[in-house]
Amino acid sequence: MMWTRVRDWLIGALGMLVVLGVAVGVLWWAASSPAGAGGGAPAVADSGPPPREEPQAEPPSGLGEDEVWLADLELDAGTVVAAGSTLRDVRAVGQGVVTGPTGLVAERLTVDATVPFDAVAAELGGGAVVRPADDGQVTVVRTVQALGRDLPVTATGTVDVEDGRLVMEPRSIDLGGPGFLSDGIAAIVRRFVTIEHEIEGLPEGLVLRDVAVQGDGFRANLTGEGVALAP
């Protein structure tokens, strides 16, 4: 009887081991793959063709042995003062710059700079104040003498580029009086509140191309070709 119980216990334990072995084998088979089939590093998605490199600029064919060619040249300056003209936040970029016995010449030069409002107001005189207005316009406030009287004038207009100069022709002039009086005197005082500013002190050959009104002044863009940077 005792032997029968022991035998039944052994048979049950052996059966349990067989069941566990089969279960482990099934799990292993499901979680793995045959050697050499799909192994190795994971596939990398194709990112497309490599970016195309831009062609490098080439020096001029007639470059002399005593000349140095620079493909590009950049200059940043917080303030530049020249010929009595003050510019802020100046950035100059030159391409194809050649330096030699004849000086320093840029094949092409681009300059972005800010003309301060104060510099333009000083040209107008009369205690003028120049400030930004809505819709990218500019306002001039000053006192003008007309008909033997001191008149406070407020003029607003759009800034444009005319003949290489920064120009603002007033679109509205307010004298602070009756409308008929303002209309009659506006033509007299217009020239006192018209801005015509020429940016001076920069190398010859640079031409004013664009101008925009910003919080601290007029942002000007100038470009030129064959610009002599230094004699």
Secondary structure, 3 states (H helix, E strand, C coil): CHHHHHHHHHHHHHHHHHHHHHHHHHHHHHHCCCCCCCCCCCCCCCCCCCCCCCCCCCCCCCCCCCCEEEEEEEEEEEEEEECCEEEEEEEEEEEEEEEECCEEEEEEEEEEEEEEHHHHHHHHCCCCEEEECHHHCEEEEEEEEECCEEEEEEEEEEEEEECCEEEEEEEEEECCCCHHHHHHHHHHHHHHCCEEECCCCCCCCCEEEEEEEECCEEEEEEEEEEEEEEC
